[in-house]
Amino acid sequence: LDLKAKEIAELEQVLEVSIVSGQYDLFAEVLVDSNKGLVTFLTEILSKIEGISATQTFIMLKSYNKYV
């Protein structure tokens, strides 16, 4: 899991990857320029990483104390 998290963290669009407890194994925060950019990231970049069986996407509508 640690190696997979590091592999995902190396992707250009990825800001942060966390190994988490509970329903999911990893959370990855990504920065893309549009909805189309998100679709491209999911279907053309992230999907090429071996071992990912499913993803679930959450769009952040507002953040506090966050900088980019």
HELIX and SHEET records of a PDB file:
HELIX    1   1 ASP A    2  ALA A    9  1                                   8    
HELIX    2   2 ASN A   35  THR A   40  1                                   6    
HELIX    3   3 PHE A   41  ILE A   45  3                                   5    
HELIX    4   4 LEU A   46  LYS A   48  5                                   3    
SHEET    1   A 2 VAL A  14  ILE A  19  0                                        
SHEET    2   A 2 LEU A  26  VAL A  30 -1                                        
END                                                                             
